Amino acid sequence: MAWFSLPTLTTIILINILLLQSASSTDTTTTTISSIKCSVAWFPNTPASIITIPPEKINDGYCDCPLNGDDEKETGACSGSNMWAGITRDNTSGGSVVVQSSEQSFFACPQQSSLRLAFSRVNDGICDCCDGADENNDGGGSTIRCDDICDEILAEERAVRAKLKENYEAGSKIRSDSISQYRRWLTDKRDELHNLKDVELVRLEKDRRDLNVQMSDEKMEFSKIWEHVIMEQMADNDALMSLVGATTATTASKSDDTSVHMSVDDLSSLIISLCWLSGESSNDNVANGRCVPFDRASIDVGILWDHPGGGDNDDDSLPKFHYLDPKSDASLLEYSEKIIAMTKGTDTEEWSSGTNNRKKGNRPTKRREYEDDYDDDEMYHEFLDDELEEDMEDETDDATNNPAKHPDDSNEQLSVDQIVQTRLGKLHLSGIRELFKEQANMLLKLMPPAEESEEEEDEGEEDTDEEGSMEASATEEEGKEEAGIIEKGIDPVAVNMAKSIINKRLSGIHRGEASAKFAARHIISLMKNRLTGSRSITTDMQMLAIRIMYHSQISSDDIAEAIYFTSTSFRSDVEVDPSTCVSTSPWNDMCPPRILSIEGSSASFPPNFIVAAAVGLCEERANAMAGVCTAQQGLDVNEFPTTIDEGYYNYYSPKQRQESDLISKAFSSIVPPLVMPFKLSKLIHEVGQLDGQISKLKKEVGTIEGEIGSDTKFGLDGELYILRDSCHSVESGKYEYEVCIFGKAAQRDIGKKEGGTNLGNWQSMQLDESGVRTLKWTGGTKCWNGPQRSAEVVVTCGIETKLLTADEPETCRYVFTMESPIGCDAGFKLNNSL
């Protein structure tokens, strides 16, 4: 062994240190280690994710990038590293590592295409492939030789793959045939839709437009005829005009200053009274708080109200109106629609639904403006003078007696509702009704309730202890009271009958009051908002009153009462003091009936048949309760009546007129053509038939459009067509699960065919990037303290469509697997290397 001298050894060490430092310095300047990014996917057919490898984890002996080994190029931990024996080096490039392409970053066993190995498992001394291809890799450096055992290992797998291939081929054919069938069906449906929508419907709508043109001409002619019959013939009929104290001569003057036996104020009271009586006489005369005869009379005389429906009693604003314009086609068409609805009886249906009679397109393009100036409307002020004066006096008296109730606002303008209430309070009808209502309400409080049936008693026993105790106590008291009635010889059945009559009459009075309020509001508007230079307000009021008599169908007796008690020519000016109450009959203004002559005419006021009716009333009511102005006070149980006759507390129920009524003959001469002209009726019938055909056709179009749906309704290429509206079920545990394509998903106990828990409604089919189909149902029954239930079905290839499994991986989220031909597509073939 040679020994070096100390200086020589020192020199060698220093040289080596310098060489190492130089090498280190060179490496530092040429290689800078920084973070890298790589894809990670440890198993076949799983999506890759991108991760960042920090410098301290590079070449640390652990493979973080299994697909390409970029983080371990200087160690043997990853496939693709410089020190890994399984990588063949390219000697032509100085032994550098062969870079793997992104298309194949794994080793595939030749006979096991589904078995894909990371390169780190190639030539690693372990036989992974059944034929040993991973270890018999030439040039790989492996020293082990593997036997070929593929026939043994792959026997079952090959059988499974053979079955999979067989199912795929059969299923793909079914899928292909279904798609072809869908395309044929879709073509047929689109052709049918085109024929219905673009041919038949277009033809019918053209026919409809042509008929509309003809019908419009007939409607306008019908409107002119109607107006002529009503306005001209009625105005020329002395027998009818004498009902309102006028004649054809006075009407022809067209002046509001014409001297007649009924002033505008009288006529307004008459109209309100007629609506009141008509409402009491029949349910048919009131619709949604409206006086039906008033509305129909307004149409007759060409006053078209703009109210959308209802009685307008809750709104302090006045209803609006406009007059028929015979020179305007739009106005005539609007008028005809109202007349036709009235003749059909459908006008009250429109009022009840709160809709306007005016049809779209028939509205006049321009309305004549209202004159909305109180100072210029002397007639309106004359109408309100009495109401304002009387109401102001009442306000002042109330304010004096109760300042808190009525503050210092007596100078403020009265509301429409106050004016209406005051107007109604002045009517003769109001006084009679108020007296009857006071007496009737007192009797209702006094009368015991009707006997309870055994069923009602049994129901009472089912109530809570407290309620049952209270009811038992009340029933006991009522029983004692009824027993007392029986002891006094009063029949409980008669009591109940009397109670029923009272309730029926009170209901009629309430109906009449609502009808009267409606009329009062509209009369106020008619006088306030009439147009400058328009026709006479007196004529309008006369015509309205006569036509209300016609449409209301109330008897001559009731019309006679209304006329005698509203005309100042008969009405007494003596005010009755309720505190003292006069000892005269409430019918003195009518009895005995008086007759007035009409200047320049042989007619009289009222006409003879009204006078005859008044004579009959006076005889009937000769024994009216004179001096009775208040209800009986302090009645005992044995003092109430067991019968409520007509005239009880001076109340007589209004009656509908009979065919023999003399006023019917007076109207017969000018009854308008209630039966529409044949041609118009025929056109309306034909349009109705066309509308029916169009409506039916549109429904068919809508049905077909719904069947076709959107482009995605039937999934990719229409593959869901084969499954449309089908249901499939599977049992799991104690439940049966059912999913219906385009329907619902449900969970129910095994054995039940209906009901169960709703797992959701059909939403859609989704196809992800890997080709997996998922059918989804959402919006099911909400879980207790959880989300709404939902279901999804993962579909794979199969010859038949059937559910295989059911699971609930999360609370109220249900996942199923299904085999179906719709899964046998090119993606399935590629993913399974078929």
C-alpha positions in Angstrom: 0.0 0.0 0.0 1.4 3.3 -1.0 1.3 6.1 1.4 1.2 9.7 0.3 3.0 12.5 2.1 0.8 14.9 4.0 1.2 17.8 1.5 0.2 15.5 -1.3 -2.9 14.1 0.5 -4.0 17.6 1.4 -3.7 18.7 -2.1 -5.8 15.8 -3.4 -8.6 16.5 -0.9 -8.7 20.1 -1.8 -8.9 19.3 -5.4 -11.8 16.9 -4.8 -13.7 19.5 -2.7 -13.3 22.0 -5.5 -14.5 19.6 -8.1 -17.6 18.7 -5.9 -18.4 22.4 -5.4 -17.9 23.0 -9.1 -20.3 20.2 -9.9 -22.8 21.4 -7.3 -22.6 24.9 -8.7 -23.1 23.6 -12.2 -26.2 21.6 -11.1 -27.7 24.6 -9.4 -27.4 26.7 -12.4 -28.7 24.1 -14.8 -31.5 22.5 -12.8 -34.1 24.5 -10.9 -36.7 22.3 -9.2 -40.2 23.8 -9.2 -43.8 22.6 -8.8 -45.3 20.4 -11.5 -48.9 19.4 -12.5 -49.9 15.9 -13.5 -53.1 13.8 -14.1 -54.1 11.2 -11.5 -56.4 8.2 -12.3 -55.7 5.0 -10.4 -58.3 2.8 -12.1 -59.5 2.3 -15.7 -62.6 4.2 -16.8 -62.4 6.7 -13.9 -62.1 10.4 -14.6 -58.6 12.0 -14.2 -58.0 14.9 -11.9 -55.2 17.5 -12.1 -53.0 17.8 -9.0 -50.0 20.1 -8.2 -46.8 18.4 -6.9 -44.7 20.8 -4.7 -40.8 20.7 -5.0 -40.3 18.8 -1.8 -42.4 15.8 -3.1 -40.5 15.5 -6.4 -38.1 12.5 -6.5 -39.0 11.7 -2.9 -39.4 8.0 -3.6 -43.3 8.1 -3.7 -45.2 8.0 -7.0 -47.7 10.9 -7.1 -48.1 10.8 -10.9 -48.9 7.2 -11.8 -49.8 7.9 -15.4 -46.5 9.4 -16.5 -44.1 9.3 -13.5 -43.1 12.9 -14.0 -42.5 13.4 -10.2 -40.1 10.4 -9.8 -37.9 10.5 -12.9 -34.8 10.2 -10.7 -36.1 7.3 -8.6 -37.6 3.9 -9.4 -41.0 4.7 -7.7 -43.0 5.5 -10.9 -43.4 4.1 -14.4 -41.5 6.2 -16.8 -38.6 7.1 -14.4 -35.0 6.9 -15.4 -34.3 4.1 -12.9 -37.4 1.9 -13.7 -36.4 -1.4 -15.2 -39.6 -1.8 -17.2 -38.9 1.2 -19.6 -36.9 0.5 -22.7 -34.3 3.1 -23.2 -33.7 4.7 -26.6 -30.0 4.2 -27.1 -30.0 6.5 -30.1 -30.9 9.4 -27.8 -28.3 8.6 -25.2 -30.5 6.3 -23.2 -33.3 8.8 -22.5 -36.7 7.5 -21.3 -39.2 6.9 -24.0 -42.1 9.3 -23.4 -45.5 7.7 -23.4 -48.3 9.3 -25.4 -51.4 10.6 -23.7 -53.6 8.2 -25.7 -52.0 5.1 -23.9 -50.5 5.8 -20.5 -51.0 2.2 -19.4 -50.2 -1.4 -20.4 -53.0 -3.4 -21.8 -53.0 -7.2 -21.5 -53.5 -8.6 -25.0 -56.1 -11.2 -24.0 -57.6 -9.2 -21.2 -58.5 -5.8 -22.7 -60.3 -4.7 -19.6 -57.2 -5.3 -17.5 -55.0 -2.2 -17.8 -51.7 -2.0 -15.8 -49.7 1.0 -14.7 -46.2 0.8 -16.3 -44.7 0.3 -12.9 -46.3 -3.1 -12.9 -44.6 -4.2 -16.2 -41.5 -6.3 -15.8 -41.8 -6.0 -12.0 -41.4 -9.8 -11.4 -45.1 -10.4 -10.9 -47.3 -12.1 -13.6 -50.4 -9.9 -13.9 -51.6 -10.8 -17.4 -52.9 -14.4 -17.8 -50.4 -15.0 -20.7 -47.5 -13.3 -18.9 -47.3 -10.5 -21.5 -46.4 -8.0 -18.8 -43.3 -10.0 -17.8 -42.3 -11.4 -21.1 -41.7 -7.9 -22.5 -38.6 -8.1 -24.6 -35.8 -5.9 -23.5 -37.6 -5.2 -20.2 -35.0 -6.9 -18.1 -37.5 -9.2 -16.3 -35.9 -12.6 -15.3 -39.3 -14.3 -14.7 -41.2 -16.3 -17.2 -45.0 -16.6 -17.0 -47.1 -19.5 -18.2 -50.1 -18.9 -20.4 -53.1 -19.8 -18.3 -55.7 -17.6 -20.2 -57.9 -20.6 -21.2 -58.4 -21.4 -17.5 -58.6 -17.9 -16.2 -60.7 -16.4 -18.9 -63.3 -19.2 -19.3 -65.9 -17.5 -17.1 -64.9 -14.0 -18.2 -65.2 -15.0 -21.9 -68.6 -16.5 -21.2 -69.7 -13.3 -19.5 -68.3 -11.3 -22.4 -70.0 -13.5 -24.9 -73.3 -13.0 -23.1 -72.6 -9.3 -22.9 -71.9 -9.2 -26.6 -75.0 -11.2 -27.4 -77.1 -8.9 -25.3 -75.6 -5.9 -26.9 -76.2 -7.1 -30.4 -79.8 -8.0 -29.6 -80.4 -4.9 -27.5 -78.8 -2.6 -30.1 -81.0 -4.0 -32.8 -84.1 -3.4 -30.6 -82.8 0.1 -29.9 -82.2 0.7 -33.6 -85.6 -0.6 -34.6 -87.3 1.6 -31.9 -85.5 4.7 -33.1 -86.6 3.9 -36.7 -90.1 3.4 -35.4 -89.9 6.7 -33.5 -88.7 8.5 -36.6 -91.6 7.1 -38.6 -94.1 8.0 -35.8 -92.6 11.5 -35.5 -92.9 12.1 -39.3 -96.5 10.9 -39.2 -97.3 13.1 -36.2 -95.6 16.2 -37.8 -97.6 15.6 -41.0 -100.8 15.3 -39.0 -99.9 18.4 -37.1 -99.2 20.3 -40.2 -102.5 19.2 -41.8 -104.5 20.2 -38.7 -102.7 23.4 -37.8 -101.6 24.8 -41.1 -104.4 23.5 -43.4 -107.6 22.7 -41.5 -107.4 25.3 -38.8 -106.4 28.0 -41.3 -109.4 27.1 -43.5 -111.9 27.1 -40.5 -110.5 30.5 -39.2 -110.9 32.0 -42.7 -114.5 30.7 -42.9 -115.0 32.2 -39.4 -113.7 35.6 -40.5 -116.0 35.5 -43.6 -119.0 34.7 -41.5 -118.0 37.4 -39.0 -118.2 40.0 -41.8 -121.7 38.9 -42.7 -122.8 38.6 -39.1 -121.5 42.1 -38.3 -123.7 43.6 -41.0 -126.7 41.7 -39.7 -125.9 42.7 -36.1 -125.8 46.4 -37.0 -129.1 46.1 -38.8 -130.6 44.3 -35.8 -129.4 47.1 -33.5 -131.1 49.7 -35.6 -134.3 47.8 -35.6 -134.2 47.3 -31.8 -133.6 50.9 -31.2 -136.4 52.0 -33.5 -138.9 49.6 -31.9 -138.1 50.7 -28.4 -137.5 54.4 -28.8 -139.8 55.4 -31.6 -142.8 53.0 -31.1 -142.8 53.3 -27.4 -142.7 57.1 -27.5 -145.6 57.0 -29.9 -147.8 54.9 -27.5 -150.0 57.1 -25.3 -151.1 54.1 -23.2 -147.5 53.4 -22.1 -146.4 57.1 -21.9 -149.3 57.8 -19.6 -147.7 55.4 -17.1 -145.2 58.2 -16.4 -147.7 61.1 -16.8 -146.7 62.0 -20.3 -148.1 61.6 -23.9 -146.6 61.4 -27.3 -147.0 65.2 -27.7 -145.0 66.0 -24.5 -142.3 63.5 -25.4 -141.9 64.9 -28.9 -140.9 68.3 -27.4 -137.6 66.7 -26.2 -137.3 69.3 -23.4 -136.4 68.8 -19.8 -138.8 71.6 -18.9 -141.9 69.8 -20.3 -144.8 70.1 -17.9 -145.7 66.5 -17.0 -147.3 64.9 -13.9 -144.0 63.3 -13.0 -140.9 65.4 -12.6 -137.3 64.1 -13.0 -137.2 63.7 -9.3 -140.5 61.8 -9.3 -139.2 59.6 -12.1 -136.0 58.8 -10.2 -138.0 57.8 -7.2 -140.3 55.7 -9.4 -137.3 53.9 -11.0 -135.7 53.2 -7.6 -139.0 51.9 -6.2 -139.5 49.7 -9.2 -136.1 48.1 -8.7 -136.8 47.6 -5.0 -140.1 45.9 -5.8 -138.7 43.8 -8.6 -135.8 42.6 -6.3 -138.3 41.5 -3.6 -140.6 39.8 -6.1 -138.0 37.5 -7.7 -134.4 36.3 -7.3 -134.1 36.5 -11.1 -134.4 40.3 -10.9 -131.2 40.6 -8.9 -127.8 39.4 -10.1 -124.7 40.1 -8.1 -126.3 43.1 -6.4 -127.6 44.5 -9.7 -131.1 45.5 -10.6 -131.4 43.3 -13.7 -134.5 45.2 -15.1 -132.6 48.5 -14.8 -129.6 47.1 -16.8 -131.9 45.7 -19.5 -134.0 48.8 -19.7 -130.7 50.8 -20.1 -129.8 48.7 -23.0 -133.2 49.1 -24.6 -132.9 52.9 -24.5 -129.3 53.0 -25.6 -127.6 53.8 -22.3 -124.6 51.5 -22.1 -123.0 51.2 -18.7 -119.3 50.6 -18.3 -119.4 48.8 -15.0 -117.4 45.5 -15.0 -120.0 43.7 -12.8 -121.5 43.8 -9.3 -123.8 46.3 -7.6 -121.1 48.9 -7.2 -122.4 49.6 -3.7 -119.1 49.4 -2.0 -117.3 52.0 -4.1 -118.0 55.7 -3.6 -117.3 56.5 -7.2 -120.1 56.7 -9.7 -120.5 54.2 -12.5 -119.7 55.5 -16.0 -121.8 55.1 -19.2 -122.0 56.2 -22.8 -124.8 56.5 -25.3 -125.4 54.3 -28.3 -124.1 56.1 -31.4 -126.3 54.9 -34.4 -123.7 56.4 -36.8 -120.8 54.3 -35.4 -120.4 50.7 -36.6 -118.4 49.9 -33.5 -121.1 51.3 -31.2 -123.8 49.4 -33.1 -121.9 46.1 -32.8 -121.3 46.7 -29.1 -125.1 47.4 -28.7 -125.9 44.2 -30.6 -123.8 42.1 -28.4 -125.6 43.4 -25.3 -129.0 42.8 -27.0 -128.1 39.3 -28.0 -126.8 38.5 -24.5 -130.0 39.9 -23.0 -132.3 37.9 -25.3 -130.4 34.7 -24.5 -130.4 35.4 -20.8 -126.6 35.2 -20.6 -126.2 38.9 -19.6 -126.7 38.0 -15.9 -124.0 35.3 -16.1 -121.5 37.8 -17.3 -122.5 40.2 -14.5 -122.1 37.5 -11.9 -118.6 36.6 -13.1 -117.5 40.2 -13.0 -116.8 40.5 -16.7 -117.7 43.3 -19.1 -120.1 42.6 -21.8 -118.1 44.5 -24.3 -116.2 42.3 -26.7 -112.6 43.0 -27.8 -112.6 44.9 -31.0 -116.2 46.2 -30.6 -115.2 49.1 -28.4 -115.8 52.5 -29.9 -112.6 54.1 -30.9 -113.5 57.4 -29.3 -116.0 58.2 -26.6 -117.8 61.5 -26.3 -116.6 63.3 -23.2 -118.8 63.7 -20.1 -119.7 67.1 -18.8 -118.3 66.8 -15.3 -119.2 70.1 -13.8 -121.6 70.4 -10.9 -122.2 74.1 -11.4 -123.4 73.6 -14.9 -125.7 70.8 -14.0 -128.8 72.4 -12.6 -130.9 69.3 -13.0 -128.3 67.3 -10.8 -128.4 70.0 -8.1 -132.2 70.1 -8.2 -132.2 66.3 -7.7 -129.9 66.6 -4.7 -131.3 69.7 -3.1 -133.7 67.8 -0.8 -131.1 65.1 0.0 -128.4 67.7 0.9 -130.7 69.8 3.0 -132.2 66.9 4.9 -128.9 65.2 5.4 -127.3 68.4 6.6 -130.1 68.9 9.2 -129.5 65.3 10.4 -125.8 65.9 10.6 -126.3 69.1 12.6 -128.7 67.4 15.0 -126.4 64.4 15.5 -123.4 66.7 16.0 -125.3 68.7 18.6 -126.4 65.6 20.4 -123.1 63.7 20.0 -120.2 66.0 19.0 -117.7 63.1 19.2 -119.6 61.1 16.6 -119.9 64.0 14.1 -117.1 66.5 14.2 -117.4 69.9 12.6 -117.6 68.6 9.0 -121.2 69.6 8.2 -119.9 71.8 5.3 -118.2 69.0 3.6 -119.7 67.5 0.5 -121.9 64.4 1.1 -120.6 61.1 -0.3 -122.4 59.1 -2.9 -123.3 56.5 -0.4 -124.9 59.1 1.9 -126.9 60.5 -0.9 -128.1 57.1 -1.9 -129.1 56.2 1.7 -131.0 59.5 2.1 -132.8 59.0 -1.2 -133.9 55.5 -0.2 -135.0 56.7 3.2 -137.5 59.1 1.7 -139.4 56.4 -0.2 -142.8 55.2 0.9 -141.5 51.6 0.6 -138.6 52.3 3.0 -141.0 53.3 5.8 -143.2 50.3 5.4 -140.2 47.9 5.3 -138.4 49.4 8.2 -141.5 49.0 10.4 -141.9 45.3 9.3 -138.1 44.6 9.8 -138.2 46.1 13.3 -141.2 43.9 14.3 -139.9 40.8 12.6 -136.4 41.1 14.2 -138.0 41.4 17.6 -140.1 38.3 17.0 -137.1 36.3 15.8 -135.3 37.1 19.1 -138.4 36.1 21.0 -139.1 32.8 19.1 -137.5 29.7 20.4 -135.3 27.7 18.0 -136.6 24.8 16.0 -136.6 21.3 17.7 -133.3 19.5 17.3 -133.3 16.2 15.5 -131.9 13.0 17.1 -128.9 13.3 14.7 -128.1 16.8 15.8 -128.4 15.7 19.5 -126.0 12.7 18.8 -123.6 15.1 17.1 -123.7 17.4 20.1 -122.6 14.5 22.3 -119.4 14.1 20.3 -118.2 17.6 21.1 -115.7 18.4 23.9 -116.8 18.3 27.5 -116.9 22.0 27.8 -118.8 22.6 24.6 -121.1 19.7 25.4 -121.8 21.1 28.8 -122.6 24.5 27.4 -124.8 23.1 24.7 -126.6 20.8 27.1 -127.3 23.8 29.3 -128.6 25.8 26.4 -130.7 23.0 25.1 -132.1 22.4 28.6 -133.2 26.1 28.8 -134.6 26.0 25.3 -136.4 22.8 26.1 -138.0 24.4 29.1 -139.0 27.4 27.0 -140.5 25.2 24.3 -142.3 23.2 26.9 -143.7 26.4 28.2 -145.0 27.3 24.7 -146.6 23.9 24.4 -148.2 24.3 27.8 -149.7 27.6 26.6 -151.3 25.8 23.7 -149.0 27.1 20.9 -147.9 24.6 18.2 -144.1 24.5 17.7 -144.6 23.6 14.1 -146.7 26.7 13.5 -144.0 28.7 15.3 -141.3 27.3 12.9 -143.5 28.0 9.9 -144.0 31.6 11.0 -140.3 32.0 11.5 -139.6 30.6 8.0 -142.1 33.2 6.5 -140.4 36.0 8.3 -137.0 35.0 7.2 -138.1 34.6 3.6 -139.7 38.1 3.6 -136.6 39.7 5.3 -134.4 38.1 2.6 -136.6 39.6 -0.1 -136.5 43.0 1.5 -132.7 42.8 1.7 -132.5 41.8 -2.0 -134.8 44.7 -2.9 -132.8 47.2 -0.9 -129.6 46.1 -2.7 -131.4 46.5 -6.1 -132.7 49.9 -5.1 -129.2 51.1 -4.1 -127.8 50.0 -7.4 -130.5 51.9 -9.3 -130.0 55.1 -7.2 -126.2 55.2 -7.9 -126.8 54.8 -11.6 -129.5 57.5 -11.7 -127.2 59.9 -9.9 -124.5 59.2 -12.5 -127.0 59.5 -15.3 -128.0 63.0 -14.2 -124.5 64.2 -13.2 -122.6 62.9 -16.2 -125.0 63.4 -19.1 -123.6 64.9 -22.2 -123.9 68.4 -23.4 -126.5 68.6 -26.2 -127.6 65.1 -25.6 -131.2 63.9 -25.6 -133.6 64.9 -22.9 -132.9 63.5 -19.4 -136.7 63.5 -18.8 -137.2 61.3 -21.9 -134.4 59.0 -20.8 -136.0 58.7 -17.3 -139.5 58.1 -18.7 -138.2 55.4 -21.1 -136.2 53.7 -18.4 -139.1 53.6 -16.0 -141.5 52.1 -18.6 -138.9 49.5 -19.7 -138.1 48.5 -16.1 -141.9 47.9 -15.7 -141.7 45.6 -18.7 -138.5 43.7 -17.7 -139.3 43.4 -14.0 -142.6 41.5 -14.7 -144.1 42.9 -11.5 -147.8 43.1 -11.3 -150.1 46.1 -12.1 -150.9 46.3 -8.3 -147.2 46.9 -7.4 -146.7 49.4 -10.3 -149.8 51.3 -9.1 -148.4 51.5 -5.6 -145.1 52.8 -6.9 -146.7 55.4 -9.2 -149.1 56.8 -6.6 -146.4 57.1 -3.9 -143.7 58.7 -6.1 -145.7 61.3 -8.1 -145.9 64.6 -6.4 -149.3 65.0 -8.0 -150.6 62.5 -5.5 -148.1 62.5 -2.7 -149.1 64.4 0.5 -146.7 67.1 1.6 -147.6 66.5 5.3 -144.5 65.2 7.2 -145.3 62.4 9.6 -143.7 62.7 13.0 -142.7 59.2 14.1 -142.8 60.2 17.8 -146.5 60.9 17.7 -147.5 58.9 14.6 -150.7 59.9 12.8 -153.8 57.8 13.2 -154.3 57.6 9.4 -153.8 54.7 7.0 -150.3 54.5 5.3 -152.2 54.2 2.0 -153.9 57.6 2.1 -151.8 58.9 -0.8 -153.3 56.2 -3.0 -156.7 55.5 -1.5 -159.1 56.4 -2.9 -157.3 56.4 -6.3 -157.4 59.7 -8.2 -157.2 60.3 -11.9 -155.6 63.3 -13.6 -156.1 64.5 -17.1 -153.1 65.1 -19.4 -153.2 68.4 -21.3 -153.7 68.1 -25.0 -154.5 64.4 -24.8 -157.4 62.1 -24.2 -155.2 59.9 -22.1 -155.3 60.1 -18.3 -152.7 59.7 -15.5 -152.4 57.0 -14.4 -154.0 54.9 -17.2 -157.3 53.2 -16.5 -155.7 49.7 -15.9 -153.4 51.2 -13.2 -156.4 53.0 -11.5 -158.3 49.7 -11.6 -155.4 47.9 -9.9 -155.2 50.7 -7.3 -158.9 50.3 -6.5 -158.3 46.6 -5.8 -155.4 47.5 -3.5 -157.4 50.0 -1.6 -160.1 47.5 -1.0 -157.6 44.9 0.1 -155.8 47.2 2.5 -158.8 49.0 3.9 -158.1 47.5 7.3 -154.4 48.5 7.3 -152.9 49.2 10.7 -153.3 52.9 11.0 -151.3 54.6 13.6 -148.8 51.7 14.0 -145.4 53.3 13.5 -143.2 51.2 15.8 -142.8 47.5 16.7 -144.5 46.1 19.7 -142.5 46.4 22.8 -142.4 44.0 25.8 -144.0 41.0 24.0 -144.4 37.9 26.1 -143.8 34.5 24.7 -147.5 33.7 24.4 -148.2 36.9 22.4 -146.3 36.3 19.2 -148.4 35.2 16.2 -148.3 31.6 14.9 -149.1 32.9 11.4 -147.7 35.8 9.4 -150.4 36.9 7.0 -150.0 39.3 4.1 -150.3 42.9 5.5 -148.6 42.0 8.8 -147.4 45.3 10.0 -148.5 46.8 6.6 -146.1 44.7 4.6 -147.4 43.1 1.4 -145.1 41.0 -0.7 -144.7 42.2 -4.3 -146.0 39.7 -6.9 -144.9 38.8 -10.4 -147.6 39.6 -13.0 -149.7 36.9 -14.6 -150.6 36.6 -18.3 -154.1 38.1 -17.5 -152.6 41.2 -16.1 -153.9 44.3 -18.0 -150.4 45.9 -18.3 -149.3 42.9 -20.4 -151.7 44.0 -23.1 -150.3 47.5 -23.1 -146.8 46.2 -23.6 -147.8 43.7 -26.3 -148.0 46.4 -29.0 -144.4 47.4 -28.7 -142.5 44.3 -27.6 -139.3 44.4 -29.6 -138.3 41.4 -31.8 -137.1 39.2 -28.9 -136.6 36.4 -31.5 -133.7 37.5 -33.6 -134.1 37.7 -37.4 -133.7 34.3 -39.0 -130.6 35.2 -41.0 -128.8 36.6 -38.0 -129.9 33.6 -35.9 -128.6 31.3 -38.6 -125.3 33.1 -38.8 -124.8 33.0 -35.1 -125.6 29.2 -35.1 -123.1 28.6 -37.9 -120.4 30.7 -36.2 -121.1 28.7 -33.0 -120.6 25.5 -34.9 -117.4 26.8 -36.4 -116.2 27.9 -33.0 -116.8 24.4 -31.7 -114.9 22.9 -34.6 -112.0 25.4 -34.1 -111.9 24.7 -30.4 -111.9 20.9 -30.9 -109.2 21.3 -33.6 -107.1 23.4 -31.3 -107.4 20.8 -28.6 -106.2 18.1 -31.0 -103.3 20.3 -32.1 -102.4 20.9 -28.4 -102.6 17.1 -27.8 -100.3 16.3 -30.7 -97.9 19.0 -29.7 -97.8 17.6 -26.2 -97.2 14.1 -27.6 -94.3 15.3 -29.7 -92.9 17.5 -27.0 -89.6 19.2 -27.1 -86.6 17.9 -29.1 -85.2 16.4 -25.9 -88.4 14.7 -24.6 -87.6 11.3 -26.0 -83.9 11.5 -25.3 -81.0 10.9 -27.7 -82.3 9.9 -31.2 -85.8 9.3 -29.6 -84.6 6.2 -27.8 -87.1 6.7 -24.9 -90.0 6.2 -27.4 -89.9 2.5 -26.7 -90.3 3.2 -23.0 -93.0 5.9 -23.2 -95.6 5.8 -20.5 -94.3 2.4 -19.3 -93.8 1.5 -15.6 -91.2 -0.8 -14.0 -90.9 -2.2 -10.5 -88.5 -4.0 -8.2 -88.9 -5.3 -4.7 -86.4 -4.5 -2.0 -86.9 -5.3 1.6 -90.5 -4.8 2.6 -91.2 -2.3 -0.2 -91.9 -2.4 -3.9 -90.5 0.5 -5.9 -92.1 1.6 -9.2 -90.9 4.1 -11.8 -93.0 5.3 -14.6 -91.4 7.0 -17.7 -93.0 10.4 -18.1 -94.9 9.8 -14.9 -94.2 9.3 -11.2 -91.9 7.2 -9.1 -93.4 5.6 -6.0 -92.6 3.5 -3.0 -95.3 1.2 -1.5 -95.7 -1.8 0.7 -95.3 -5.1 -1.2 -98.8 -6.3 -2.4 -100.3 -2.9 -2.8 -101.0 -1.7 -6.3 -101.9 1.9 -5.6 -101.0 4.8 -3.4 -97.7 4.8 -1.5 -95.1 7.5 -1.1 -94.4 9.8 -4.1 -90.7 9.7 -4.9 -90.9 12.4 -7.5 -92.3 13.4 -10.9 -90.5 12.7 -14.2 -87.9 15.3 -15.0 -85.5 14.2 -17.7 -82.9 11.8 -19.0 -79.2 12.8 -18.7 -76.3 11.3 -20.6 -72.8 12.1 -19.2 -69.4 12.2 -21.0 -68.7 8.6 -20.2 -72.0 7.5 -21.9 -73.9 6.6 -18.7 -77.6 7.2 -18.9 -79.5 8.5 -15.8 -83.3 8.9 -15.6 -84.4 11.4 -13.0 -87.6 12.0 -11.0 -87.8 15.1 -8.6 -90.2 16.9 -6.4 -91.5 14.0 -4.4 -93.1 14.0 -0.9 -91.0 15.9 1.5 -89.2 13.9 4.1 -89.8 14.6 7.8 -87.2 17.3 8.7 -85.5 16.6 5.4 -85.5 17.3 1.6 -88.1 16.4 -1.0 -87.7 12.8 -2.2 -86.1 12.2 -5.5 -85.2 9.1 -7.6 -82.7 8.3 -10.3 -82.2 5.2 -12.5 -78.8 4.3 -13.9 -79.4 2.4 -17.2 -77.1 -0.3 -18.7 -77.5 -2.5 -21.7 -80.0 -5.4 -21.7 -82.5 -7.1 -24.0 -85.4 -6.4 -21.7 -86.3 -3.3 -19.7 -86.4 -4.1 -16.0 -85.3 -2.7 -12.7 -82.5 -4.7 -11.1 -81.7 -3.0 -7.7 -83.0 -0.3 -5.4 -80.9 1.6 -2.9 -81.2 4.7 -0.7 -77.5 6.0 -0.5 -78.7 9.3 1.1 -81.7 10.3 3.0 -84.7 10.4 0.7 -82.6 10.0 -2.4 -83.3 6.7 -4.2 -81.0 5.1 -6.8 -82.0 2.2 -9.0 -80.2 0.2 -11.7 -82.0 -0.8 -14.9 -81.3 -2.9 -17.9 -82.8 -1.7 -21.2 -82.2 -1.8 -24.9 -81.8 2.0 -24.8 -78.4 1.4 -23.1 -77.1 -0.7 -26.0 -75.5 2.1 -28.0 -72.0 2.8 -29.4 -70.8 4.2 -26.1 -71.5 0.9 -24.3 -69.7 -1.0 -27.1 -66.7 1.2 -26.8 -66.5 1.2 -23.0 -66.7 -2.6 -22.9 -64.4 -3.2 -25.9 -67.0 -5.1 -27.8 
